[in-house]
Amino acid sequence: MRLRLPFVVMTIGFAAATAAAQDNGDGTTRVMVREALRSAAPAGRAYQGRDRGPEQTERFSRKVRIGRDGRVSIENIAGNITVTGGSGDEVSIEAVKRTRRERSELGTVQIIVDERPGRVDIRTEHARTFNRQGGDGVSVDYTVTVPNSAAVDLKSISGNVKVSNVQGGVRAESISGNVTTAGTPRLELAKSVSGDVDLTDASADADLTASSISGSIRAKGLKARSLELGTVSGDVSLVDVSCDRLGAKSISGNVEYSGSLARNGRYEVNSHSGTIRLTLSGSTGFELTATSFSGTIRSELPLTIGGDRDQNVSGRGRRGPGNRSIRATFGDGSAALIVRTFSGDVVIAKK
């Protein structure tokens, strides 16, 4: 009986890891995440390989015509997915099966390509049931070229996912692997449980969500109407970002934002045990609400607090019990800036 990519396992994996991300404040978060990953993706250990024999490979190649505005989906259990936008109206599929067991193991894994008008669905099917001993020990790496205006939906349980130069809608997910996108003007989702998320020159027509449980989120040249970014054990770093609404959160890491504020925009940034640094460009005014339990709050911009300019905040920062929560304005106060950290500093800098 063939095993199709277990959407249930993947969904449960994300749900379990997200639930595990709720910090209990007693140091159990990382243990819970580890257990969630262990139960959600046993295939990951197969991909990492416990066998040390010579590598056996088998190649797969196919081309499918879908039209310039078609949709491509790839579902993989163990292995990397690399997708690049190109010219023409064909999908070019190159795949390599790998194992360090007997060569006959390669035959237990099939690459299925389902063609429909304007759409192609690619998936990996395993003839054997995965188990705690590491499944069949076979991984499949995909290298796919699609028409650059096509939309893609990519999922891997244990492997990296990389997308570049795809102009259509992009959704990229991995349980145990990094997610990387570049030159994706219609990015919708980038998610990993155990891996980093890297976004370069991306934008979104509406809302964009990027998240990781055990990894960092890095974005450069990102534009969207609304951004929701979060990680449990990692940093959030945003450079040259433009958005109307921002929600950025890290439990155990720093958060850095470098970019402009939109007039009447709303920006909410939280970290439990990390520093929050906002480097602002442009002249948009904002109303600041900032809180730090055991850190300092300081600003390079002149802030007005309670109607009076507070030099302690704008220069050296506020220190001491009872002085770690402020409300202040800069300029016309048109944007809302809410910043909270428990054991870290809050820094407002001028770009």
N, C-alpha and C positions, 0 to 999 in steps of 0.2 A: 504494500500500500504506500503510495507516494505521499510525501509530506510537503504541502505547500507552505510558503512563508506564513508563520503563525501570527496573523494580525492580532489575535486575542492575546498571545504572549507579549507582543510588542506594546499593545495598549495597556495591558496590566503592568508591564515593566515601567512605562512612563508614569502610570497612576501610582504604583507602589513607590517609585522613587520620589515622586512629587510629595506623596504623603510623608515619606521619610524625611523630606526636606524641612518639615516643620520642627524647628529647633526647640527642644524641650528645656534647654538651659542647663542640662545635666551631663553634657558631653556624649549623648547617645546618638546624635545625628549621623555621624559618619558610619557607625556600626550598622544603623538601620539602612542606610544607603547601600552599604556593601551587601547586606543580606538581600535587599530588593534586587540588586543586579545579579546575585548568585542564583536566585530563583527564576528571574525573568529570562536570562540568556545563557543557558548552559552551552549553547553553540559557541559562545565566545572562547571557551577553553579549547574547543576543537580547532578554531581558527588560529589561536596562538601556538598550538602544536605541542603535544607531549611526546611525539615520536621524532626520532632523530635520523631516520634513514635518508637516502638520497631523494631529492624532490622529483616527483613524477608530474608531468603536465599534459594537458590536452587542450587544443585550441578550437575555438568556435568562431565562425564569421558569417555574417548575414547582412543584407541590405533590404530595407523596406521603404516603399514610397508612401508618404502620408500627407504630403502637401505642406505648404509653408506655415500654416497656422494650426497644425495638428497638435496632438497631445501624446506624450510618452511617459509611461510609468515603468519603474524598475523596482523589483522587490528582491532583496538578497538576504540570506541568512548569515553567511560568513564570507567576507571578502570586501574589497574596496569597490566603489562606484565613482567613475570619473566621466563627467558629461561636458561636452564643449559645443557651443553653437557654431554652425558653419553655413556655407551657402547651399543652394539647391533645395530640393524638396524630399530628400531621402534621409532615413535614419540608418547610420552605419554602426553595426554592432560587432565589436570585437571582445571576446571573452577568453579567459584562461582558467581552466580548472587546475587546482594544485592539491597534492597530497604527499605526505612522507610515509605513507603506508604502501601496501601492495598496489600496483598499477590498476588492478581490477576494481579498486575502490572508486576510481574515476567514473566507471560506468554506472554506479549507483546514483549519480547526480545528473539531472537533466536540465538543460536550459530551454525553457518554453517561451515561444514568441507567438502571441495572439494578435492577429491583424484584423482590424475593422476599419471602415472608411474614416479617414482622418485621425486614426488612433492606433497605437501599438503598445501592448502590455508585455513586458519582459519579466520573467520570474525564474527563480531557482527552485527546483523540486528535488527533494532527497527521498530515496526509496526506503531508507532506514529511519526508524524513530530515534530522535536524540535522547540521550540518557546522561546520567551523572558521570559516566566514564568518558564523555567527550564525543559522542555521536560517531559519524563516519570519518571524521578527520579530513574532510574535503572542503576547500574554500574555492570561491569563484571571484575573480577580479574582472570587472566590466570597464571597458573603455568605449564610450558611445559618442558619436557625433550626430547632432540633430539640426534641423533647420533653425537658424538663430531666432526666428519669431515663434517657435513652438513653445508649448508649456510643458513643464516636467514635474513629476512627482516621484521622489526617490526615497527609499527606505532600506536601511541595512541594520541588522541586529548587531553584528560584530565586524566592523570595518569602517574605514573613512569614506566620507561622501564629499565630492568636490564638483562644483558647477562653475562654469565661466562662459561669458559672452552669450548668455541665453536671454533673449529679450522678452519672451513670454513669461507667464506666471511660473514661479519656482517655489517648490516645497521640498525641503531636504531634512531628513531625520536619521539619526543613528542612536542605537542604545549604547554600544561600546565602540566609540570612534570619534574622530574629529569631523566637524562640518565646516566646509570652506566655500565661500561664494565670492565671485568677482565679476563686475560688469553685468549685474542683474537688475535692470530697472523696474522689474515687477516682482520683487521678492515678497513672499507671503509668510513663510515660516522657515526657521532654521533652529533645529533642536537636537541636543545630545544629552544623554544621561551621564555617561562617563567619557568626556572628551571636551575639547575646546571648540568654540564657535568663532570663526573669523569671517567678517564681512567687509568687502572693499568695493567702493563705488557702487553701492546698492541704493535702491529707492523702492518705494511702495506707493501704489495708487491710494490705498486706504490705511489700514492698521497693519503693523508688522510686529511679530512676536519672535523673540530669540531667547533661548534658555539652555541652561546646563545644570546638572546637579554637581558633578565633580569635575569642574573645568572652568576656564575663563571665557569671557565674552569680549571680543575686540572688534571694533567697527571703525572704519575710516571712510569719509566721504559719503555718509549715510543720510538720505533724505526720505522723510515719510510724514504723513499727517499725524500719526500716533505711533509711539514706540513703547513696547512692553518688553523689558529685558531683565532677566534674573538668573542668579546662580547661587548655589549654597556654598560650595567650597572653591572659590576662585575670585578673580578680580573682574570688574567691568570697566573697560577702557573705550571711550568714545571720542574720536578726533574728527574735527570738521563736520559736525553733525548739525542738521537742521530739521526741526520738527515743531509741531504746534502743541503736542502733549507728550510727556515723557514719564514713564514709570520705570525706575531702575533700582534693583535691589541685589545686595549680596549679604549673606549671613556671615561668612568668614573670608572677607577680602575687601580691598579698596575699591572705590568707585571714582572714576575720573571722567569729567565731561568737558570737552572743548568745542565750543561752537556758539551759535547765536541763539537768542531768545526771540520768540514771536510775540508781537503785541497781543495781549489778552491770552497768551499761552499759559499752560500749567505744567510745572515740572516738579515731580516728587521723587526724591532720591533717599534711599535708606541703606544703612549698613549696620550690622550688629557689632562686629569687631574689626573695623577698618576705618581709614581716613577717607573723607569725601572732599574732592577738590573740583571746583567748577571754574574753568577759565573761559570768560565770556568775551565775545567779540560784538562789535556794534554798540549802539547807544540806547537800546531798549531798556526802559525802566522796569523795576520789579519790586514786589513786596516780598520780603524774606521772612520766613519762619524757620528758625534753626535751633536744634537741640542736640546737646552732647552731654552724656552723664559724667564721663571722666576724661574729657578732652577739652581743647580750646576752640573758640570760634573767632576767626579773624578774617578781615576783608581788606583788599587793596583798594577797593572802591569806597568813596565816602558815603556812609550810610546815615540816615536820619532815624533816630529812635525816640519815640514819644515826643516828636516835635523838635528835638535838639540833636545836633550833630554829636555823636559819641566817638571821641578820638580813640578811646580804648579799643573799641571794636574795629574801627577802620585801620588802626595801626597795629598795636601789639596783641590784640585779641582779648577775650574775656576769660578770666580765670576765677576759681574759687567757688565754693558751694553757693547755690542760688543764682549764680550768674552764667549758667550754661544753657539758658534758653532765652532767645531774643526774638523780637518782632521789629522789623526795620524796613525802610523803603530806600530805594535808589531811583532818582529821577522821578518820572510820573507814576511809578508803581503799577504799571499796566499789566505786567506778567506776574504770575504767582509762582514762588519758589519755596518749596517745603523740603527741608533737609534734616534728616535725623540720623544720629549714630550713637551707639551706646558707649563704646570704648575706643574712640578715635577722634581726630580733629576735623573741623569743618573749615575749609579755606575757600574764599571767594577771590579770584584773581582776574586781572585785566589782561586780555590778549593783545 
